[in-house]
Amino acid sequence: MKINIILSFIFCILIFHFTAKAQSAQSPWNIGIHITGNAGKMLWAGENVNNPNFSLTFPQTVFRLGYGMGFSASYSVSNRFYIPLSFDIINRKFAIATGGVAMALDEDFQLIPIDADHIDYKINQASLALGIGFKLFEKIGLEVLPYYQIAISDQKLKIGKVIDWRKSDFFKQSHDYGISGNLKFILDSFYLKLGYQYGLKAIEEYSAFDANALPLGKFQIKNTMGLVSLGYTL
């Protein structure tokens, strides 16, 4: 998977290189590449599940750090307004607090207790965003971009030091969409973006089980993520 991410970044650089060569000084287009650090978290979308015969206290969800890379473009509509576009490969991570003990399925499909404070999750996604930008000042812009993301790897989980990263069979995310906002700072050929994403899709793919390993239903979640991007543009 790391090879795919590296190849994707090389592809982004090539797009940047050949597109930038075609730009003139008067072009309304602005092209750049960037690297991103992110802090992702899972939010419970509601307390409704497809099993009305029980009640459950939802565990706390925790931020985890991830990374990303990609390219951005913008088209100037006027002196103030522009249309921003970005394509990114994102490594998203988050965690669920267990209260010190996590339950995992063994080879016989039986739940066993494991000493762990958190269950960690990670997934790689391709993200496309297109929106509107407004220059608050000459070097500071505010951007609002709806986004759409698809999974490009299996979602994996890790439980403490006992279970290393492995495919998550009971929690999967195929795609996601939502709204994101960026505050963009420009310094010569470099730019810095402080961003936030909020998922609008209720993903009903988190399965829960009782002490007898019987399914309790699927819970709805939403994604949220803070981002810091450092980029270079002509």
C-alpha distance (Angstrom), angle and dihedral (degrees) to the residues before:
residue distance angle dihedral
M1 . . .
K2 3.81 . .
I3 3.82 88.5 .
N4 3.82 90.2 54.5
I5 3.80 90.8 51.0
I6 3.81 91.7 49.6
L7 3.81 91.4 48.4
S8 3.79 90.1 48.9
F9 3.80 90.5 52.2
I10 3.82 90.9 49.3
F11 3.80 87.9 50.7
C12 3.81 89.4 52.5
I13 3.81 90.6 50.5
L14 3.81 91.3 51.5
I15 3.78 91.2 50.5
F16 3.78 89.2 49.2
H17 3.82 92.8 48.0
F18 3.80 98.7 50.1
T19 3.80 94.8 38.3
A20 3.79 92.4 49.1
K21 3.81 91.5 51.4
A22 3.79 89.1 56.7
Q23 3.79 93.0 53.5
S24 3.76 121.6 100.6
A25 3.77 126.7 -154.4
Q26 3.81 89.8 -103.0
S27 3.80 96.6 47.6
P28 3.83 116.4 125.3
W29 3.81 88.3 -144.0
N30 3.78 122.9 96.3
I31 3.83 118.7 -169.6
G32 3.79 128.8 -169.9
I33 3.81 146.0 158.2
H34 3.80 126.1 -137.7
I35 3.78 147.6 179.0
T36 3.79 120.9 -138.3
G37 3.77 139.4 -156.3
N38 3.78 116.6 -159.4
A39 3.79 141.8 -174.9
G40 3.80 112.0 -149.2
K41 3.77 131.5 -166.6
M42 3.79 136.7 176.8
L43 3.82 119.1 -130.0
W44 3.79 124.9 -158.6
A45 3.79 105.5 -119.9
G46 3.82 94.0 -155.8
E47 3.76 144.9 -36.6
N48 3.79 95.6 -101.6
V49 3.80 117.8 110.5
N50 3.79 131.3 168.6
N51 3.80 91.6 -102.1
P52 3.85 114.6 73.9
N53 3.82 95.2 -178.1
F54 3.80 99.3 85.2
S55 3.78 144.4 34.5
L56 3.79 125.0 -137.6
T57 3.78 135.9 -170.0
F58 3.77 107.7 -127.1
P59 3.82 114.1 -127.5
Q60 3.77 121.9 -123.6
T61 3.80 117.3 -95.2
V62 3.81 121.3 -140.2
F63 3.81 136.0 -151.7
R64 3.80 119.0 -112.0
L65 3.82 129.0 -171.9
G66 3.81 121.6 -114.0
Y67 3.79 138.1 160.6
G68 3.78 142.4 -134.1
M69 3.78 145.6 -179.3
G70 3.78 136.4 -160.0
F71 3.77 147.4 118.6
S72 3.78 134.4 -81.9
A73 3.77 135.5 -157.5
S74 3.77 134.6 -173.6
Y75 3.79 134.0 -169.1
S76 3.80 118.7 -151.6
V77 3.80 112.1 -131.8
S78 3.81 94.6 175.0
N79 3.78 139.7 -21.2
R80 3.80 89.2 -73.6
F81 3.79 108.6 25.1
Y82 3.80 129.1 62.5
I83 3.80 138.8 164.2
P84 3.85 113.1 -120.1
L85 3.81 123.1 -158.0
S86 3.79 129.2 -178.6
F87 3.79 138.6 178.0
D88 3.80 118.9 -165.6
I89 3.78 142.7 174.2
I90 3.82 105.2 -141.2
N91 3.79 131.4 -165.1
R92 3.82 102.0 -155.8
K93 3.81 122.1 -166.8
F94 3.80 134.2 177.3
A95 3.80 138.6 154.9
I96 3.81 142.6 -142.5
A97 3.80 119.6 -140.2
T98 3.80 114.1 -125.8
G99 3.79 101.5 -171.9
G100 3.78 90.0 -115.7
V101 3.80 99.4 -54.1
A102 3.81 126.1 72.7
M103 3.79 126.5 -170.0
A104 3.81 119.4 -134.8
L105 3.79 134.4 176.7
D106 3.80 117.5 -113.4
E107 3.82 128.4 -153.5
D108 3.82 90.6 -78.5
F109 3.81 91.8 53.4
Q110 3.81 91.0 -109.1
L111 3.79 122.9 138.2
I112 3.80 114.1 -115.6
P113 3.84 127.9 -176.7
I114 3.81 118.6 -113.9
D115 3.80 126.0 -170.2
A116 3.81 103.2 -117.7
D117 3.81 135.5 130.2
H118 3.80 94.3 -151.3
I119 3.78 144.4 18.3
D120 3.81 107.2 -137.7
Y121 3.80 124.2 -152.4
K122 3.79 133.0 -169.7
I123 3.80 136.7 179.0
N124 3.82 136.7 170.6
Q125 3.80 117.3 -129.2
A126 3.80 138.8 -178.1
S127 3.80 110.5 -135.4
L128 3.82 130.6 -163.4
A129 3.81 121.5 -173.1
L130 3.81 131.8 179.3
G131 3.80 126.7 173.5
I132 3.79 147.6 118.3
G133 3.79 130.9 -62.0
F134 3.79 132.6 -160.6
K135 3.80 126.2 -164.4
L136 3.79 107.9 -131.6
F137 3.80 87.8 -177.3
E138 3.80 133.2 -3.8
K139 3.82 93.1 -85.5
I140 3.82 100.9 25.6
G141 3.80 124.3 73.4
L142 3.79 135.5 -179.8
E143 3.83 117.0 -146.3
V144 3.82 132.6 -169.5
L145 3.81 114.5 -169.3
P146 3.81 131.3 173.3
Y147 3.81 108.4 -143.6
Y148 3.79 139.0 -159.2
Q149 3.81 123.4 -159.0
I150 3.80 133.4 -172.4
A151 3.79 128.1 -168.2
I152 3.82 115.4 -108.8
S153 3.80 95.1 179.8
D154 3.78 139.2 32.3
Q155 3.77 115.2 -87.4
K156 3.81 110.6 -110.0
L157 3.79 134.6 -162.0
K158 3.79 136.1 -156.1
I159 3.81 127.2 -163.4
G160 3.78 114.1 -157.2
K161 3.81 114.1 -72.2
V162 3.80 93.0 -40.9
I163 3.79 104.3 70.3
D164 3.81 116.9 35.9
W165 3.79 123.1 -154.3
R166 3.79 110.5 -51.0
K167 3.81 136.6 155.3
S168 3.79 114.0 -74.0
D169 3.81 107.8 -128.0
F170 3.80 96.4 -178.0
F171 3.78 101.7 40.9
K172 3.80 120.5 51.2
Q173 3.79 135.9 159.4
S174 3.79 119.4 -161.9
H175 3.80 99.5 172.7
D176 3.77 142.6 -11.7
Y177 3.80 138.5 -168.4
G178 3.76 135.7 -170.8
I179 3.78 146.1 123.3
S180 3.80 129.4 -66.2
G181 3.78 134.7 -170.2
N182 3.81 129.8 -159.2
L183 3.77 135.6 -168.1
K184 3.81 105.5 -154.2
F185 3.82 125.3 -159.0
I186 3.82 119.5 -168.7
L187 3.81 124.1 -156.9
D188 3.81 112.9 175.0
S189 3.82 106.0 -66.9
F190 3.81 94.8 -10.8
Y191 3.77 130.9 77.9
L192 3.78 136.1 -170.0
K193 3.80 124.3 -154.9
L194 3.79 126.7 -164.5
G195 3.79 107.6 -165.7
Y196 3.77 145.7 171.7
Q197 3.82 130.6 -159.8
Y198 3.78 127.0 -160.2
G199 3.78 119.7 -171.0
L200 3.81 117.4 -133.6
K201 3.79 96.3 -174.1
A202 3.81 115.9 93.0
I203 3.81 102.1 -139.7
E204 3.81 108.5 -153.9
E205 3.78 98.1 -168.3
Y206 3.81 106.1 102.4
S207 3.82 107.0 108.2
A208 3.81 123.4 -158.9
F209 3.81 130.2 -163.7
D210 3.79 135.7 -162.0
A211 3.82 127.3 -128.0
N212 3.81 90.1 -81.6
A213 3.82 92.2 53.7
L214 3.80 90.8 -109.0
P215 3.84 115.2 145.3
L216 3.79 116.2 -104.2
G217 3.78 95.3 -172.0
K218 3.79 140.1 -94.1
F219 3.79 123.4 -62.0
Q220 3.80 126.2 -146.6
I221 3.78 119.1 -121.8
K222 3.80 137.8 177.2
N223 3.79 129.7 -155.1
T224 3.78 127.5 -125.5
M225 3.79 129.2 178.7
G226 3.81 141.4 174.9
L227 3.82 117.8 -146.2
V228 3.80 139.8 -164.3
S229 3.82 115.4 -169.0
L230 3.80 129.0 -172.9
G231 3.79 115.3 -165.0
Y232 3.78 145.9 170.7
T233 3.79 126.7 -138.3
L234 3.79 138.7 170.2
